[in-house]
Amino acid sequence: MKIIRVNKDLILKELELSDAEHIFKTIDSQRGYLGEWLPFVEFTKSIKDSLDYVNSVVTMPEECKEWQFAVFCGGDFAGLAGFKGTDRLNRKSEIGYWLREEFQGRGIMTESVRALINFGFSELGLNRIQIKCAPDNIKSNKIPQRLGFHLEGIERDSEFVRENVFRDANVWSLLKKEL
């Protein structure tokens, strides 16, 4: 199991089945907060949904593996962060993340994403990392801004929110040579 120690209080731990309970409890107790920006919240109705998600991540064949990490701060589950949509041929991937409300505003996700960028470029051999955020999600957009990403533009109707509703996404990118 891969563990990335970000600092003395902050670690990223490769996702495992035992994390499903933390994930579901967080989603279930913060539906309004997380659901504003994360469409999967509406579809996560039971612990089984979280178990199915984590199981799909941990059983993925090595050649298709998407690195997903549970974020722990001071020993407490704080959220998730990891890679998705990895294109190995073109050496690029996207980082996605979310954080429990009570952990917001402390730099936890900025430092976690910084650690994932280093992991992606040095250990995964990526050349390009992107982050997509809803234009109105100010907190989420500040993370790539702080980390030197470039705003490439807006991907229109990028994310399915609910029946007949799609949301645009700001597309941020960082190239290995820009570090």
Salt bridges, closest charged atoms under 4 A:
ASP9 OD2 - LYS8 NZ 3.28
GLU14 OE2 - LYS65 NZ 2.65
GLU16 OE2 - LYS13 NZ 3.09
ASP19 OD2 - LYS13 NZ 2.77
GLU21 OE2 - LYS25 NZ 2.95
ASP28 OD1 - ARG31 NE 3.04
ASP52 OD2 - LYS48 NZ 2.71
GLU94 OE2 - LYS84 NZ 3.77
GLU102 OE2 - ARG100 NH2 2.27
GLU111 OE2 - ARG114 NH2 3.15
GLU123 OE1 - LYS2 NZ 3.13
GLU152 OE2 - ARG128 NH1 2.83
GLU155 OE2 - LYS132 NZ 2.97
GLU159 OE1 - ARG167 NH1 3.40
GLU178 OE2 - HIS150 NE2 3.34
